[in-house]
């Protein structure tokens, strides 16, 4: 039995199908980037880097940060912010708790705090809505039904 040697040259892997695929991939990347990508600037790159680094890179919570957040809530919501409390729920997490009058107030308060947080600081939303979250849970009567048999 004879064996035939096959010689592979270094350029054999870059044939026409490979080059066509590479070109189509680049074009698709540019088109999708234009359609779905936003403007890339210094701030967007910084946010992306902070997201990749995760909470480890974030600065720990300080009393000053919580005071700034509370002041921002008071300015934006007025007297409705009096029932809201901000606290630390961990080294890199803020907890927002209290009662609001409706769901729109809850959404607005959480958005205000979330937008004011530095990168890498998370938010735990523990806001409750009056009239929805304070209703008693109706108790279903327990029934015992013996198994047939």
C-alpha positions as CSV (number, residue, x, y, z in Angstrom):
1,X,0.0,0.0,0.0
2,X,1.3,3.3,-1.0
3,X,0.9,6.5,1.0
4,X,0.6,9.8,-0.6
5,X,2.1,12.8,1.1
6,X,-0.1,15.9,1.3
7,X,1.7,19.2,1.6
8,X,-0.1,22.1,3.3
9,X,1.3,25.5,2.6
10,X,1.0,28.3,5.1
11,X,-1.4,30.2,2.9
12,X,-3.7,27.2,2.3
13,X,-5.9,28.2,5.3
14,X,-6.6,31.6,3.8
15,X,-8.5,30.5,0.7
16,X,-11.3,32.4,-0.9
17,X,-14.1,31.0,1.4
18,X,-12.2,32.1,4.5
19,X,-11.6,35.6,3.1
20,X,-15.2,36.0,2.1
21,X,-16.4,34.9,5.6
22,X,-14.0,37.3,7.2
23,X,-15.2,40.2,5.0
24,X,-18.9,39.4,5.6
25,X,-18.3,39.3,9.3
26,X,-16.6,42.7,9.3
27,X,-19.4,44.2,7.2
28,X,-22.1,42.7,9.5
29,X,-20.2,44.0,12.6
30,X,-20.1,47.6,11.2
31,X,-23.8,47.5,10.1
32,X,-25.0,46.1,13.5
33,X,-22.8,48.6,15.3
34,X,-24.4,51.5,13.4
35,X,-27.9,50.2,13.9
36,X,-27.7,49.2,17.6
37,X,-24.6,50.9,19.0
38,X,-24.5,54.4,20.5
39,X,-21.9,57.0,20.3
40,X,-18.7,55.8,21.9
41,X,-17.1,58.4,24.1
42,X,-14.8,58.6,27.1
43,X,-17.7,58.2,29.5
44,X,-19.2,55.1,27.8
45,X,-15.8,53.5,27.7
46,X,-15.3,54.2,31.4
47,X,-18.7,52.7,32.2
48,X,-17.9,49.6,30.2
49,X,-14.6,49.2,32.0
50,X,-16.3,49.7,35.4
51,X,-18.9,47.0,34.5
52,X,-16.2,44.6,33.5
53,X,-14.3,45.2,36.7
54,X,-17.4,44.7,38.7
55,X,-18.2,45.7,42.3
56,X,-14.7,45.0,43.5
57,X,-13.4,48.2,41.8
58,X,-16.2,50.3,43.3
59,X,-15.6,52.5,46.2
60,X,-17.2,51.4,49.4
61,X,-20.3,53.2,50.6
62,X,-19.7,56.2,52.7
63,X,-22.0,58.3,54.9
64,X,-21.4,61.2,52.5
65,X,-22.7,59.2,49.5
66,X,-25.9,58.3,51.4
67,X,-26.4,61.9,52.5
68,X,-26.0,63.1,48.9
69,X,-28.6,60.5,47.7
70,X,-31.0,61.5,50.4
71,X,-30.6,65.2,49.6
72,X,-31.2,64.4,45.9
73,X,-34.4,62.5,46.7
74,X,-35.6,65.3,48.9
75,X,-35.0,67.9,46.2
76,X,-36.7,65.8,43.5
77,X,-39.6,64.4,45.5
78,X,-40.2,67.1,48.1
79,X,-42.3,66.0,51.2
80,X,-42.8,62.5,49.7
81,X,-39.2,61.7,50.4
82,X,-39.7,62.0,54.2
83,X,-41.0,58.4,54.4
84,X,-38.0,57.0,52.5
85,X,-34.8,55.8,54.1
86,X,-31.5,55.0,52.6
87,X,-29.0,52.7,54.1
88,X,-26.2,50.3,53.4
89,X,-27.0,46.7,52.5
90,X,-23.4,45.7,52.1
91,X,-20.1,47.2,51.1
92,X,-21.2,48.0,47.6
93,X,-25.0,48.1,47.9
94,X,-27.5,50.8,48.8
95,X,-30.9,49.9,50.2
96,X,-33.9,52.1,49.6
97,X,-36.9,51.4,51.9
98,X,-40.1,53.0,53.0
99,X,-43.6,53.6,51.8
100,X,-44.8,55.4,48.7
101,X,-48.4,56.3,47.7
102,X,-48.4,54.7,44.2
103,X,-46.3,52.7,41.8
104,X,-45.3,55.7,39.8
105,X,-43.7,57.2,42.9
106,X,-41.9,54.0,43.6
107,X,-40.6,53.9,40.0
108,X,-39.5,57.5,40.2
109,X,-37.7,57.2,43.5
110,X,-35.8,54.1,42.4
111,X,-34.8,55.7,39.1
112,X,-33.5,58.8,40.8
113,X,-31.4,56.8,43.2
114,X,-30.2,54.4,40.5
115,X,-29.1,57.3,38.2
116,X,-27.2,59.0,41.1
117,X,-25.2,55.9,42.1
118,X,-21.6,55.6,41.0
119,X,-20.6,52.7,38.9
120,X,-20.3,49.4,40.7
121,X,-22.8,50.3,43.5
122,X,-26.0,48.3,43.5
123,X,-29.5,49.2,44.6
124,X,-31.8,47.0,46.7
125,X,-35.4,48.3,46.2
126,X,-37.5,47.6,49.3
127,X,-40.2,50.3,48.7
128,X,-43.7,49.3,49.5
129,X,-46.9,50.8,47.9
130,X,-49.7,51.9,50.3
131,X,-53.0,50.2,49.5
132,X,-51.3,47.3,47.8
133,X,-48.5,46.0,50.0
134,X,-50.3,46.5,53.3
135,X,-53.5,44.5,52.5
136,X,-53.9,41.4,54.6
137,X,-53.5,38.1,52.9
138,X,-56.8,36.2,52.9
139,X,-56.4,32.8,54.6
140,X,-57.8,29.9,52.7
141,X,-59.6,27.4,54.9
142,X,-57.8,24.1,55.2
143,X,-59.7,21.1,54.1
144,X,-58.9,17.6,54.8
145,X,-59.9,15.2,52.1
146,X,-59.1,11.6,52.7
147,X,-57.6,9.7,49.9
148,X,-60.0,7.3,48.2
149,X,-59.3,3.8,48.8
